[in-house]
Amino acid sequence: MTNATRLYLVRHGATQRTAEDRFSGANGVDLSDEGRWQAAQLGQRLQKEGIRAVYCSPYSRTVETARIIADPCGLSVVPRPGLEEISHGHWEGMTRADVEAQFGEEYSSWEEDPFTFAPSGGESGVQVLARALPVLRSIVTAHPGEHVLVVSHKATIRLLISSLLGFDARGYRDRLDMAPASLSVIDFVDPVKARLMLFNDTSHYSAQPRATGKNLSAWTA
């Protein structure tokens, strides 16, 4: 049996919209200084992991995160369409509180089932998986037995992990957290058989897990 392909799945570093709790799925937004520092800390951590290739979502925040991590390893960054963040349609750029106030009925439907429901002009979790999962599997297929870095986004990574491990993805927002510049590790025996080895780890820049945030849906109350 060949060695497993190991994917280092990384969420991009913090942005200003992260701090403001704004929807920024399909919108271009750059890393904050904090986000660049987080990515640099992770880059130092991963220098000795033997990473052979680096892929990322084409958005500026993921490309920059990937480059900061890849530079110490002497690797180039390959943007891959399909790894983008979920689009929130006409909610983009708005705070969560403003969306709830202006689009209350739509927001409630999304909270209840973000996997199959999408805001106007946006994407459902099903649609994200339809584009992202084939890309991830193609990366695994192209790198048998190697270590590969993939930089993507909060919702996209959680949806991918839910699908790969057979979780009910309807609750991905509340059952799986994903901090900025966090590291998750998945080993693949083949493009289908996956084992989660590490999840949402931020020990490269934080001594303890972050506290539960206010961005959970109402059904967790």
Residue frames relative to the residue before (quaternion, step in Angstrom):
aa qw qx qy qz dx dy dz
M 1.0000 0.0000 0.0000 0.0000 0.00 0.00 0.00
T 0.4331 -0.7058 0.4977 0.2582 3.58 -0.89 0.93
N 0.6151 -0.5343 0.4225 0.3971 3.55 -1.26 0.35
A 0.5663 -0.6080 0.4387 0.3423 3.53 -1.18 0.62
T 0.4027 -0.6328 0.5928 0.2932 3.53 -1.27 0.48
R 0.1709 -0.8022 0.5674 0.0731 3.57 -0.71 1.06
L 0.1427 -0.7793 0.6070 0.0616 3.57 -0.77 1.10
Y 0.2045 -0.7290 0.6439 0.1101 3.52 -0.98 0.99
L 0.1051 -0.8148 0.5699 0.0168 3.58 -0.22 1.31
V 0.0314 -0.8222 0.5655 -0.0557 3.56 -0.63 1.18
R 0.3123 -0.6902 0.6158 0.2164 3.52 -1.02 0.83
H 0.5755 -0.5941 0.4329 0.3585 3.59 -1.07 0.69
G 0.6094 -0.5680 0.4150 0.3658 3.57 -1.24 0.40
A 0.7210 -0.4627 0.3131 0.4100 3.53 -1.35 0.24
T 0.1500 -0.7431 0.6450 0.0961 3.54 -1.28 0.60
Q 0.6721 -0.4648 0.3583 0.4515 3.57 -1.26 0.10
R 0.6555 0.5141 -0.3215 0.4502 3.59 1.02 -0.72
T 0.5401 0.5859 -0.4077 0.4459 3.58 1.18 -0.44
A 0.6934 0.4827 -0.2717 0.4608 3.56 0.88 -0.97
E 0.7199 0.4421 -0.2381 0.4792 3.58 1.09 -0.72
D 0.3665 -0.7463 0.4743 0.2895 3.61 1.31 -0.04
R 0.3610 0.7163 -0.5060 0.3172 3.55 0.84 1.05
F 0.4930 -0.6224 0.5160 0.3214 3.54 -1.21 0.57
S 0.0998 0.8053 -0.5747 0.1061 3.58 -0.68 1.09
G 0.1336 0.8486 -0.5029 0.0949 3.56 1.07 0.72
A 0.8344 0.1756 -0.0642 0.5184 3.57 0.39 -1.24
N 0.5581 0.6063 -0.3961 0.4050 3.60 1.24 -0.07
G 0.4701 -0.6531 0.5111 0.3020 3.54 -1.14 0.64
V 0.1523 0.7625 -0.6154 0.1291 3.56 -0.85 0.98
D 0.3729 -0.7627 0.4911 0.1951 3.57 -0.85 0.99
L 0.6234 -0.5155 0.4281 0.4028 3.53 -1.31 0.25
S 0.4036 -0.6459 0.5826 0.2836 3.53 -1.25 0.52
D 0.6803 -0.4440 0.3564 0.4616 3.58 -1.27 0.08
E 0.6164 0.5395 -0.3415 0.4609 3.58 1.05 -0.72
G 0.6620 0.5208 -0.3023 0.4463 3.56 0.96 -0.88
R 0.6415 0.5096 -0.3213 0.4750 3.57 1.05 -0.75
W 0.6407 0.5144 -0.3226 0.4699 3.57 1.02 -0.76
Q 0.6295 0.5311 -0.3314 0.4601 3.58 0.98 -0.83
A 0.6723 0.4976 -0.2974 0.4604 3.57 0.90 -0.95
A 0.6422 0.5246 -0.3270 0.4533 3.59 1.00 -0.77
Q 0.6316 0.5232 -0.3319 0.4660 3.58 1.03 -0.75
L 0.6603 0.4920 -0.3044 0.4788 3.56 1.00 -0.80
G 0.6100 0.5602 -0.3483 0.4390 3.57 1.05 -0.72
Q 0.6427 0.5071 -0.3192 0.4774 3.56 0.99 -0.80
R 0.6436 0.5403 -0.3180 0.4390 3.57 0.97 -0.85
L 0.7657 0.4166 -0.1992 0.4477 3.57 0.91 -0.93
Q 0.3951 0.7601 -0.4592 0.2351 3.60 1.23 -0.10
K 0.7740 0.3630 -0.1813 0.4862 3.59 0.97 -0.82
E 0.4817 0.6982 -0.4165 0.3271 3.60 1.23 0.28
G 0.4561 -0.7180 0.4349 0.2955 3.60 1.22 0.00
I 0.2212 0.7952 -0.5310 0.1917 3.57 1.05 0.74
R 0.2563 -0.8130 0.5153 0.0885 3.55 -0.84 1.07
A 0.8028 0.0698 -0.0181 0.5918 3.60 1.16 -0.47
V 0.1761 -0.7780 0.5983 0.0759 3.55 -1.20 0.65
Y 0.0242 -0.7843 0.6191 -0.0305 3.56 -0.79 1.11
C 0.0123 0.8092 -0.5873 0.0126 3.57 -1.17 0.49
S 0.6125 -0.4782 0.4765 0.4112 3.49 -1.40 0.16
P 0.5373 -0.6597 0.4147 0.3226 3.64 -1.05 0.63
Y 0.5073 0.6687 -0.4314 0.3307 3.64 1.18 -0.17
S 0.6393 -0.5824 0.3423 0.3673 3.57 -1.07 0.74
R 0.6688 0.5186 -0.3183 0.4272 3.61 0.92 -0.79
T 0.6815 0.4529 -0.2887 0.4970 3.59 1.11 -0.62
V 0.6179 0.5338 -0.3457 0.4624 3.59 1.04 -0.72
E 0.6749 0.4850 -0.3048 0.4652 3.58 0.89 -0.88
T 0.6249 0.5270 -0.3371 0.4670 3.59 0.97 -0.81
A 0.6712 0.5059 -0.2991 0.4518 3.57 0.86 -0.96
R 0.6693 0.5031 -0.3084 0.4514 3.59 0.94 -0.85
I 0.6322 0.5271 -0.3367 0.4573 3.58 0.99 -0.78
I 0.6857 0.4659 -0.2789 0.4847 3.58 0.99 -0.83
A 0.7047 0.5012 -0.2692 0.4240 3.58 0.93 -0.91
D 0.5740 0.6386 -0.3813 0.3425 3.60 1.02 -0.74
P 0.6857 0.4668 -0.3230 0.4556 3.67 0.79 -0.81
C 0.6763 0.4761 -0.2834 0.4854 3.58 1.23 -0.50
G 0.4314 -0.7230 0.4428 0.3083 3.59 1.29 -0.12
L 0.5095 0.6572 -0.4025 0.3827 3.58 1.16 0.63
S 0.4160 -0.6732 0.5488 0.2694 3.56 -1.21 0.56
V 0.4003 -0.7143 0.5327 0.2141 3.55 -1.25 0.52
V 0.1521 -0.7909 0.5899 0.0577 3.58 -0.90 0.99
P 0.2592 -0.7617 0.5712 0.1623 3.64 -0.44 1.14
R 0.0950 -0.7989 0.5934 0.0265 3.58 -0.99 0.88
P 0.3589 -0.7148 0.5603 0.2152 3.60 -0.54 1.14
G 0.6456 0.4731 -0.3882 0.4568 3.55 -0.97 0.90
L 0.6941 0.4560 -0.2658 0.4895 3.57 1.21 -0.52
E 0.3857 0.7510 -0.4657 0.2653 3.60 1.28 0.13
E 0.6007 -0.5467 0.4414 0.3813 3.53 -1.32 0.27
I 0.6292 -0.5151 0.4267 0.3958 3.54 -1.29 0.42
S 0.3586 -0.7203 0.5514 0.2204 3.58 -1.00 0.80
H 0.2443 -0.7791 0.5639 0.1241 3.56 -0.95 0.94
G 0.4966 -0.7061 0.4141 0.2887 3.57 1.18 0.46
H 0.8440 -0.1660 0.1145 0.4969 3.57 -0.90 -0.92
W 0.5346 0.5937 -0.4240 0.4266 3.59 1.24 0.24
E 0.4620 0.7260 -0.4381 0.2599 3.59 1.16 -0.44
G 0.8093 0.2487 -0.2190 0.4849 3.55 -0.94 0.99
M 0.6242 0.5467 -0.3385 0.4437 3.58 1.24 -0.27
T 0.4969 -0.6122 0.5076 0.3474 3.57 -1.20 0.43
R 0.6433 -0.5259 0.3922 0.3946 3.53 -1.22 0.45
A 0.6511 0.5279 -0.3161 0.4443 3.57 0.96 -0.88
D 0.6681 0.4949 -0.3060 0.4638 3.60 0.97 -0.82
V 0.6215 0.5302 -0.3414 0.4648 3.59 1.03 -0.73
E 0.6655 0.5049 -0.3040 0.4579 3.56 0.89 -0.91
A 0.6781 0.4917 -0.2915 0.4620 3.58 1.02 -0.76
Q 0.7609 0.4004 -0.2081 0.4663 3.60 0.92 -0.91
F 0.7931 0.1871 -0.0818 0.5738 3.58 1.08 -0.70
G 0.0105 -0.8836 0.4682 0.0024 3.54 0.94 0.99
E 0.6898 0.4789 -0.2894 0.4594 3.59 0.84 -0.95
E 0.6589 0.5010 -0.3016 0.4731 3.56 0.97 -0.88
Y 0.6513 0.5203 -0.3108 0.4567 3.57 0.98 -0.87
S 0.6407 0.5265 -0.3240 0.4554 3.59 0.99 -0.80
S 0.6472 0.5090 -0.3170 0.4707 3.58 1.00 -0.81
W 0.6524 0.5076 -0.3072 0.4715 3.57 1.02 -0.78
E 0.6357 0.5246 -0.3287 0.4612 3.58 0.99 -0.79
E 0.6690 0.5191 -0.3003 0.4391 3.56 0.97 -0.87
D 0.8099 -0.0742 0.0727 0.5772 3.59 0.95 -0.80
P 0.0691 -0.8339 0.5471 0.0226 3.62 0.19 1.24
F 0.5448 0.6290 -0.4006 0.3835 3.58 1.25 -0.15
T 0.8013 0.2472 -0.1337 0.5281 3.60 0.94 -0.81
F 0.6884 0.4476 -0.2850 0.4946 3.62 1.19 -0.38
A 0.0781 -0.7817 0.6175 0.0398 3.56 -1.12 0.73
P 0.4782 -0.6313 0.5131 0.3311 3.61 -1.04 0.66
S 0.6910 -0.4871 0.3279 0.4216 3.57 -1.21 0.46
G 0.8274 0.1681 -0.1616 0.5109 3.55 -0.77 1.10
G 0.6579 0.5269 -0.3020 0.4454 3.59 1.27 -0.08
E 0.5306 -0.6174 0.4856 0.3184 3.53 -1.33 -0.30
S 0.3715 -0.6615 0.5966 0.2618 3.52 -1.29 0.47
G 0.6593 -0.4843 0.3864 0.4261 3.54 -1.29 0.19
V 0.5915 0.5744 -0.3571 0.4391 3.58 1.08 -0.70
Q 0.6796 0.4906 -0.2889 0.4626 3.56 0.92 -0.92
V 0.6197 0.5371 -0.3444 0.4572 3.58 1.04 -0.71
L 0.6685 0.4950 -0.3024 0.4655 3.57 0.88 -0.91
A 0.6241 0.5651 -0.3451 0.4147 3.59 0.99 -0.79
R 0.7387 0.3763 -0.2335 0.5082 3.61 1.08 -0.62
A 0.7240 0.4782 -0.2549 0.4268 3.60 0.98 -0.84
L 0.6519 0.5507 -0.3332 0.4010 3.60 0.92 -0.82
P 0.6508 0.4927 -0.3466 0.4622 3.66 0.87 -0.71
V 0.6250 0.5315 -0.3447 0.4561 3.60 1.05 -0.70
L 0.6619 0.5049 -0.3127 0.4575 3.57 0.89 -0.92
R 0.6750 0.4882 -0.3033 0.4627 3.59 0.91 -0.84
S 0.6223 0.5273 -0.3507 0.4601 3.59 1.07 -0.62
I 0.6194 0.5319 -0.3375 0.4686 3.58 1.11 -0.68
V 0.6425 0.5144 -0.3167 0.4715 3.58 0.96 -0.87
T 0.6626 0.5152 -0.3012 0.4526 3.57 0.92 -0.90
A 0.6960 0.4909 -0.2743 0.4465 3.58 1.02 -0.82
H 0.7814 0.2920 -0.1417 0.5329 3.61 1.21 -0.37
P 0.0010 -0.8355 0.5494 -0.0121 3.62 0.62 1.04
G 0.8577 0.1265 -0.1097 0.4862 3.54 -0.88 1.00
E 0.6154 0.5635 -0.3460 0.4290 3.61 1.25 0.14
H 0.4426 -0.6416 0.5527 0.2950 3.53 -1.40 0.17
V 0.0169 -0.8225 0.5643 -0.0695 3.57 -0.69 1.15
L 0.2864 -0.7431 0.5835 0.1588 3.57 -1.04 0.86
V 0.0211 -0.7759 0.6304 -0.0084 3.57 -0.96 0.93
V 0.1178 -0.8003 0.5871 0.0309 3.59 -0.60 1.17
S 0.1017 0.7966 -0.5835 0.1205 3.55 -0.63 1.13
H 0.6502 -0.5461 0.4116 0.3311 3.56 -1.17 -0.63
K 0.7383 -0.4692 0.2806 0.3951 3.52 -1.31 0.47
A 0.7433 0.3926 -0.2402 0.4855 3.59 0.58 -1.09
T 0.6510 0.5411 -0.3250 0.4217 3.59 0.90 -0.91
I 0.6772 0.4795 -0.3019 0.4694 3.60 0.87 -0.90
R 0.6663 0.5003 -0.3185 0.4520 3.60 0.90 -0.85
L 0.6397 0.5094 -0.3261 0.4743 3.58 1.03 -0.72
L 0.6417 0.5207 -0.3233 0.4610 3.59 0.97 -0.81
I 0.6704 0.4894 -0.3030 0.4683 3.57 0.88 -0.90
S 0.6213 0.5410 -0.3399 0.4535 3.59 0.98 -0.80
S 0.6873 0.4807 -0.2829 0.4654 3.56 0.90 -0.93
L 0.6831 0.5080 -0.2942 0.4345 3.58 0.83 -0.97
L 0.7585 0.3707 -0.1965 0.4986 3.58 1.05 -0.76
G 0.5140 -0.6872 0.3948 0.3282 3.58 1.27 0.06
F 0.3552 0.7238 -0.5123 0.2958 3.60 1.11 0.63
D 0.5323 -0.5639 0.5088 0.3740 3.57 -1.31 0.30
A 0.2804 -0.8209 0.4765 0.1431 3.58 -0.21 1.26
R 0.4773 0.6725 -0.4557 0.3352 3.63 1.17 -0.15
G 0.7564 0.3523 -0.2013 0.5130 3.58 1.14 -0.54
Y 0.2633 0.8153 -0.4948 0.1453 3.60 1.18 0.36
R 0.6342 0.5579 -0.3462 0.4083 3.61 1.00 -0.70
D 0.7751 0.3669 -0.1769 0.4830 3.57 1.00 -0.75
R 0.6894 0.4742 -0.2880 0.4657 3.58 1.11 -0.55
L 0.7741 0.2435 -0.1275 0.5702 3.58 1.19 -0.52
D 0.1768 -0.7628 0.6127 0.1069 3.58 -0.75 1.03
M 0.0744 -0.7898 0.6078 0.0364 3.57 -1.22 0.37
A 0.2003 -0.8145 0.5384 0.0810 3.57 -0.21 1.31
P 0.6166 -0.5299 0.4093 0.4141 3.62 -1.17 0.38
A 0.8488 0.0786 -0.1067 0.5118 3.56 -1.06 0.88
S 0.3445 0.7295 -0.5124 0.2942 3.57 1.07 0.72
L 0.3212 -0.7461 0.5613 0.1585 3.53 -1.26 0.59
S 0.0021 0.7466 -0.6653 0.0035 3.53 -1.02 0.94
V 0.1755 -0.7948 0.5768 0.0700 3.58 -1.03 0.77
I 0.0223 -0.7872 0.6160 -0.0215 3.56 -0.89 1.01
D 0.2099 -0.7583 0.6062 0.1160 3.56 -0.96 0.93
F 0.1575 -0.7813 0.6013 0.0562 3.55 -1.01 0.92
V 0.3088 -0.7121 0.6020 0.1874 3.56 -0.84 1.00
D 0.7384 -0.0652 0.0358 0.6702 3.53 1.25 -0.67
P 0.7341 -0.4489 0.2521 0.4429 3.65 -1.17 0.12
V 0.7043 0.4411 -0.2673 0.4878 3.62 1.21 -0.25
K 0.7324 0.4202 -0.2396 0.4791 3.59 0.89 -0.92
A 0.0258 0.8269 -0.5540 0.0926 3.55 -0.37 1.32
R 0.0907 -0.7695 0.6294 0.0588 3.54 -1.17 0.67
L 0.3503 -0.7367 0.5461 0.1907 3.57 -0.80 1.08
M 0.1578 -0.8200 0.5486 0.0408 3.58 -0.64 1.17
L 0.7829 -0.0009 0.0304 0.6214 3.58 1.18 -0.58
F 0.0524 -0.8228 0.5659 0.0045 3.58 -0.99 0.78
N 0.8817 -0.0152 0.0059 0.4714 3.54 -1.07 0.93
D 0.2999 0.7759 -0.5033 0.2338 3.57 0.96 0.84
T 0.0497 -0.8034 0.5934 -0.0030 3.57 -0.90 0.99
S 0.2726 0.8078 -0.4905 0.1805 3.58 1.17 0.46
H 0.5589 0.6034 -0.3898 0.4141 3.61 1.23 -0.26
Y 0.8126 0.1611 -0.1181 0.5476 3.61 1.18 -0.33
S 0.7687 0.2694 -0.1709 0.5544 3.61 1.21 -0.13
A 0.4285 -0.7289 0.4817 0.2303 3.55 -0.96 0.91
Q 0.7990 0.1458 -0.0816 0.5777 3.60 1.20 -0.30
P 0.6062 -0.5526 0.4082 0.4007 3.61 -1.16 0.46
R 0.5238 -0.6323 0.4574 0.3414 3.57 -1.08 0.64
A 0.5750 -0.5993 0.4354 0.3473 3.56 -1.20 0.57
T 0.6173 -0.5366 0.4186 0.3948 3.55 -1.22 0.50
G 0.3234 -0.7914 0.4950 0.1551 3.58 -0.74 1.08
K 0.6035 -0.5756 0.4236 0.3537 3.51 -1.35 0.13
N 0.5636 0.6322 -0.3777 0.3741 3.60 1.25 0.04
L 0.4248 0.6760 -0.4880 0.3528 3.57 1.18 0.41
S 0.5320 -0.6446 0.4374 0.3320 3.58 -1.12 0.52
A 0.7045 -0.5157 0.3036 0.3814 3.51 -1.29 0.48
W 0.6292 0.5769 -0.3609 0.3756 3.62 1.04 -0.61
T 0.5918 0.5675 -0.3808 0.4274 3.61 1.23 -0.15
A 0.5346 0.6508 -0.3985 0.3632 3.59 1.23 -0.38
